[in-house]
Amino acid sequence: MREAVYDGTLGGLFALLDRLWALPEECRPRQIGRRPVPQADLFDEGADSAAGEGAVSRGSSPPELLPDPAVLDGAAGILYRVSADAYDALVYAWMSGLSVEGVALRYALRVLTAAKKAVPAAVPWYGREEARHGAAVAARNRLDDDCRTVLALAYKVAHEIDRFRGFLRFNPDARGRYTALCAPDYGILPGLAPHFSRRFGDTPWAVIDEKRGLALVREGREPRILVTGEAPLGENSRRGSPSPGPRVQDPWEKLWQSYHRTISIGGRENPALQRRFIPLRYRDYLNEFDDPPEDRIFTPPFPGNCN
């Protein structure tokens, strides 16, 4: 086998890892890539522009949510048991959307091989402390080109997930669902689902990735990722793309803008430091950077006082 191709999904990546792990090392393919786009999609009107923006093309399915690694079986489950860090690096490499499947799978296979070699004949070998130690050494071996590439990419994706946990600004729409807009560099919607599911509880919410045309929506017990054309968003884009349903003016948004403006000290403004913590590419979606309202005095939308 000289070349292996998978369908671009996380489940497909895990299935390919299973196949490769079952093969002898000398029989593993030299090249690994995603399945080509069907010819009908290549000649669809607007397909080139959509692909250039990282959007989901017509006929393709949105990415699935991350599975619970504790219940995974096969090579992916073994990888998680011997090195959760290596498992996360594989998943983050997939979320990047870049063509690094071959690099990420070679990295995962090296970690599994190092874990198995560290343990003499034992069943199950992946439950031994020696296997976890061998996997940890291989997972952090930055002298290896594949390891260095995957860890650098995993850091960038994990850093962006962490940023958007704090940068997303939710506003209620006409249906009472709290909606946030974003345009991340990587396809991080699956990585945001666990955090906001815990944060909102039973409250309906949605995170819309305008760059890729995807929406992470939770209105029932489990979140889902949908193509935005299939999801009733009920929120107007800050970048001008129309969506069904009017936006509801949230009085708390005005309160937040008033608070942000009040605590600012004009003589101590440091734009360079501010750009380091909040880069310009995120500010289209942060309402504290909107033009301030004309009135600087704001009455809270609730009875009582703030003392």
GIRAHU-V901645 format. One record per helix or strand of 3 or more residues. SS is the DSSP state (a for helix, b for strand). FROM is the first residue (numbers start at 0). LEN is the number of residues. If there is no record, write none. Layout:
SS | FROM | LEN
SS | FROM | LEN
//
This chain:
b | 2 | 4
a | 9 | 13
a | 24 | 3
b | 30 | 4
a | 38 | 4
a | 46 | 6
a | 68 | 3
a | 73 | 9
a | 83 | 12
a | 100 | 17
a | 124 | 3
a | 128 | 11
a | 144 | 23
b | 170 | 3
b | 177 | 5
a | 188 | 12
b | 204 | 5
b | 213 | 5
b | 223 | 4
a | 227 | 3
a | 250 | 13
a | 265 | 3
a | 270 | 7
a | 279 | 6
a | 286 | 3
//
